[in-house]
Every structure is written in C-alpha cells, then in structure tokens.
C-alpha cells in the first residue's frame, strides 16, 4: 500500500507527506531504488515541521522509516540536481520521475 503511494507521487509529480524520525516532512520524491535489498527514495525536502529548508538538496530516505505516507495535491518539478543516470542508481532503479 505504501509503495503504491510512492509510485503515484513519482508518476504524477505530487509531494508526499510523511513522518520521518518523528518530524513531519513534505517530500518531492524523484526516484525509488533498492540498496542491500531494501527500498529507498531520493527526494527533495519541501518542508520539515512546516518550514522550508535553507537549501534545496536531494536526500535519501529509507522507505521503512517513512511513516503515515500520504500523497499531497501539491505538485513539483524535478530538480536539476537530480540525475537519474547517476551510477548509484545503475541496475537498482525501481521507478523514477520523468525528466523533460
């Protein structure tokens, strides 16, 4: 069920609301992939506890650590800092946002 929300958010370029390390976060998910047999998502944090971050950066989040996932209506454009061809994704990408 949670994975369906991740696929939906990536495919439709919608933000995800979640709880991560007891903080409320809003993420713009860019890619879902595996590492050591576990699922991870690389995403831009749009808000943490209701506040925007100081800088735009791509963070790595372990799916098992994301709680209370919900697809938000807020859309996003893929960030230029994301490169789906990065070698860390080679052969392990499950699903990625479409780049234009």
N, C-alpha and C positions, 0 to 999 in steps of 0.2 A: 504493500500500500504506500509506504513512504517513498519507495523507488518510483512509483507511478507519478507522484507529485514532483519528484526531481526531473523526470523526463518531460513532464508537462511544462514546468518552469523553463527548462532549457529550450525546448522546442518553440514555445510561444514568447520567449524572451520576457518572462514575468519574474518579478522578485519573489524570494522565499522568505517567509517569517519563520523564525525558529528560536529555540533556546539552546545556547552553547556555553558550557562552563558557567551555568546559572545566570547568563546575561541574555537579554532579549536582543536578537540581531535581525537585520534585514539584509539578505544577500542577493547579488546578481550572479546566479550560477552560470559558469561558462563551459565547464567540462566535467564529466563523470568518468572516473577511471579506476582501475584496480592497482593495488600495490601490496605485495605479500599476501594475496588472497583476500584483501579487504577493500571495500569501496571507499573512495574519496571523491570530493568535489573541490575544484578550484573555483573560487568565486571572489567577487569584489564586495567588500562590506560596504553597504549603503548607509546603514545606521547601526549603532551599538547603544543600547539603552536609550533610544530615541534621539541620539545625537549623531551627526555625520562625522566621519573620520577626518583627521587632519590632512591625510593624503590618500590618493587613490592607489591601491595596491591589490594584487591578486594574492589571496590567502588560500591555504589548504585546510580543508575541514574533513575529518573522519566522519563518515555517514553515521556510524554507531553513536557518535557524540552529539548529533543534532536531534533535539527533542521537539515535540509539538510542531512539526513541519506543517506549513500552510502556504499555498500559492497565493500571492498578493496580486491585486489588479495593477499595481504599478509596473510599468514596463521598463526595459533598459536597452541600451545599445551596447554591443560588445566593445570592450575597451581595447585600445591599440596595444596595451601592454600584454595582452593575451596572444600567444602564438600556438595554435593547435598543432603545428609541426615541431614543437619543442621535443627534443629526444626523450624527455621524461614521460611523454605520452605514447611513445612508439610501441605499438603492439599491445597496449593496455587500455586504450580508449574504449569506453562503452558507448558514450554519446556526447556530442559537443554542439555548442551553439553554431549556427551557420554564420560565417563571416561574409561580408559583402565585398 
